[in-house]
Amino acid sequence: MVYSQVVETTRIAKATRAGGPRDRLMCAAKELTYRDGMQVGVDAILTAADVARRSLYQHFGGKDGLVAEMLKEEGERMEQIYADALAAGGDDPRERLRALFAFLEKLPDAPGYRGCRFVNADLTLADPGHPAHDVVRAHKQRRREMLEAELRAAGHPDPVTAGIQLELLIDGAAVNAALRPEERHTVAAGLLAQIVIDQGS
């Protein structure tokens, strides 16, 4: 572990000490799996959370359970963020979708941005039976339903297909923004989203 990682792990540990073992494990897993990838070791999570190994098994049954529960909690948080971004657009469903993409456009500017946590997890967890896969799919389905509801309210002629198109723009922009942030893929996605949204006009 390089010096910068030691410093960051120490920072995470300090930030999580106020909570109980379960909360500290969740916080450490959230930060480390996003920063270092889903392959981050159990020992690194335990060190950052400053908890004993038995706490991991007592609360989650192991790393797989921790990862699945962390993604479930993060999915709920992101769905609320999406709802708030839509609400910023007011009552018109087209404006609500535009407001969502305007919000997404700024995400890659956040320090340490590494794309979509859920896409990253689904692609890197090799075991098809890992419980995280179902959590990711459920989150993506709920997000799709949010998009379809706005498109349907806007009178779009094919809200299902348009929802898939918007989802492709969101996920594709997130992946590419992490790989090549200087190319501003989220801005391009927003412009393409306008074409999809306006098909219902």
N, C-alpha and C positions, 0 to 999 in steps of 0.2 A: 504494500500500500504506500503510495507516494505521499509526500508531506502534505500536499494540498488536500488529499483525500482524508488524511488523519485530522486535519483542521476542520474539514466539513463534517466529518463523523462526530467530532467533539461538539461542534455547534448544534447538530441535530440532537445529540444526547442532552445538552443543556436546555434546549427548547422543549424537550418532552418530559423533563423530570417532574413537572407540576402535576401530570396526570398519573393514573394508576398504571400497572403493567400492561393491561390491554391497550389503553390509549397510547402508551409509549411505543408499543410494538406496531400499532397501526400507523403512527406518525413516521416512525423509522422506515417501515416498509414503503409507505407512500413516497417518501423522498428518495430513498436509495434505489428502489426499482425504477424510478423515472430517470434518475441521474445516471445510474450504472447499468441499467438493464435488468430484465427479469431473472437473469442468471446470477444476480448478486447472492452471495453465500449467507447461510443462516447465521454464521458467527458474526458477520458484519452487521446484520440486523440486530442481533442480541447486544452487541457492543454499543451500537448507537442508541438503542432503547434502554440500555443499562438495566437489563432484566436477566434472570436465570433462564436456562433452557426449559426448565419445567413449566414456566409461565406460558411459553409458546404452545406447548402441548395441552396445557390445561384450558387455555382460552380458544385455541384454533385447531388443535389436533395435529399441527405441523405446519411447515411452510406453505404447502398448497392451500390449506384452509385459510391461512393468514392472507395470502395473495388474493384469493377469491373474495374474502370479506372486505379487504381493502378496496378492491375494484368495485364491489357493490356500493360501498359508501361513496367512493369517488364518482360513480355513475349517478347516484342520487344528487350529489352536489352539482355536477355538470348539468344535469337536467334542470335544476333550479336556475342555474346561470343562463341556460338557453331560454327558459321561460321569462326571466327578467329582461334579457336582451330583446325578445319579441315584444314584451310589454312596453319597452322604450319607444316602439314605433307607433303606439297609439292603438286606434281601433281598426284602421284599414289593414286588412291582411297582407296586401302587397307591401305596404310601408313597414309592417311588422317583420316581414321576411328581409326586406332591405336593411332594416335596423340590425337584424341578426348577423347578416354578412358584414355589415360595417363594424360590428363588434369583433367578429372572427378575424377581420383584417388586421386587428391590432395584436392578436395573441402572440405571433412570433416575436414581437418586440420585448416580451417578458424575459428577464434574465434566466438563463439555463433552459430555454425552450428546446424541447426534443421531439416535437410532433405530438401526435395523439397517443395518449397513454394506453388506450384500449386497442388501437390498431397494433401498437408495439407489442402489447401482451399477447394478442391473438396470434401474431406471426412468429413470435419467438418461443412460445411454450410448445415444445414439440409433441408432448403427449396429448393425443386427441381426447383422452379421457379426463384431462385436467379440469377441475370444477370451474376454473376461471373462464373457460371458453363459453359456457352457458351464461355466465354473468355478463360477458362482453356482448354476446348476441342479444340478450334481453335489453341491455342498455341501448344498443344500436336500433333495435326494433321500436323502443319507446321514442327515441329521437326521430325516427322515420315517421312515426304516427303524428308527432308534433308538426313536422313539415307538411305532411299530407292534410292535416286539419286546416292549416292556414291556406294551402292551395285550394282546398275544397271550398273554403269560405270565400276565396277570391273568385270563384266560378271557373277555375281552371278546367279545360276540357278533359284532361287526363291526369288527375292529381297523383295517382299511383306511380306512373312513369316519371312524372315531374319530380316526385319525392325521391325516387331513385337517382335521378339526375343531380338534384341538389345534394344528396348524400355523397355521391361520387365527387362532386366539387369540394365539399367540406373535407372529406378524408384525403382526397388526392392533394389538395392544397396543403394540408397539415404535414403529410409525408414529405412533400417537396420543399416546403418551407424549412423543415428541419435539415434537409440535405443541402439546400442552396438558398439560404435566407436572403442573400443579396438580390435575388430575382423577384422577390415580392409576389409569390404565387397566390397568396391570399387575396391580393388586390385583383389579380387576373380572375380568380374564382368569383369574386364579387361581380365583376363585369359580365361574366358568363351567366351568373345566376339571374341577372336582370333579364336576360333573353328568355330564360325558362319561366320566370315569374310573369313576364309580360305576355306570354302566350295566352294567358287567361283574360287579357284585356279585350 
